[in-house]
Amino acid sequence: MESKKSLDIEKVISLILRVGVVLSIAVISFGLLAHILVNAKVASLIIKVGLYILFLTPFARLVVSLFMFLLEKDLIYFVITLAIIVIIVLSNIVVSLRF
């Protein structure tokens, strides 16, 4: 039973990472096409959105893992994942406040 659960978790995480990367590639490609055809300012914004999607993909993996550990009642990994998420969020807040 445990191996089935771990396979399901791996499938969900793999799907999240694949969707994030493919969506990022699609948005960045659209931005590059817009840069060629239209306005550089709008295209730059679209490319930035694609990059943000790419940057947030591993964070989405952490959030999904957090809920999966909670559902499995695996409290050690839940706490570790929660701590990592808190560190990432707080560090981004501190950096954004300093600049």
N, C-alpha and C positions, 0 to 999 in steps of 0.2 A: 504494500500500500504506500509506503514512504517513497519508493522509487517512482511511482505514478505521480505523486504530488510534486516531486522534484522535477520530473519531466514537464509537467504542466507549467510550473513556475518558469522553467527555462524557455518554454515555448512563448509564454506571454512576454517575458523580458526580451527575447529575440525579436518578437513582433514589434515591440515598442522601439527598439533600436533601429530596426529596418525601416519602419514607417517614418521615424524621425529623420533618418539620413536621406531617404528617397524624397520626402517632402521638402527638405532643405535643398537638395539638388534641383528639384523642380522650381522652387521659388527663386533661387539664385540664377538658374538658367533663364527664367522669365525676366529677371532684372537685367541680365546681360543683353537679352533681346531688346528690351525696352531702351537700354542705353544706346544700342545701335540705331533703333528706329525713331525714338522720341526725344525725351528730355533727360539730360544727365542727372538732374537733381532728383527727379522721381525715380529713376532707375537706381540711383545710389541708395535711396530709402528701401526699395524692394530688395536689393542685395543685402542690406543690413538686416532686414527681417529674416531672410534666409539664413544668415549667419547666426542670428539669435536662436532660430529654431535648432540649428546644429549644436549650439552651445547648451541649449536646454534639454536636449535629448538624454544625456546621461543623468541629468537631474530628475527627469520624468521617470527614468528607470529606478532611481532611489526611492521616489515617492511610491511607485507601484510595489517595490520590494517591501517598503515599510508596511503597507496594508496587507501584503501577503504574509509577512511574518506575524502580524497581529492575528490574522485569520487562522494561521497554523498554531497560534499560542506559543510561538518561539520568542520568548521575552528577551533573551540575551541579544539576539540579532535585531530585534525590534528596537531595543535601547541604543545599540551601536549605530544602526541606520538613522534613528532619530537624532542622535548626537551629530552625525555627519551632516544631516540636513540643516540643523540649527547652526552649525559652524559655517556652512556655506552661505546661508541667508544672512547671518550676522556680519560676516566678513564683507559681503556685498553692500550691506547697509552702511557699514563703517567707511568703506571706500567711497561710496557715493556721497556721503556727508563731508568727506575731507576735500572733495574737488568740487 
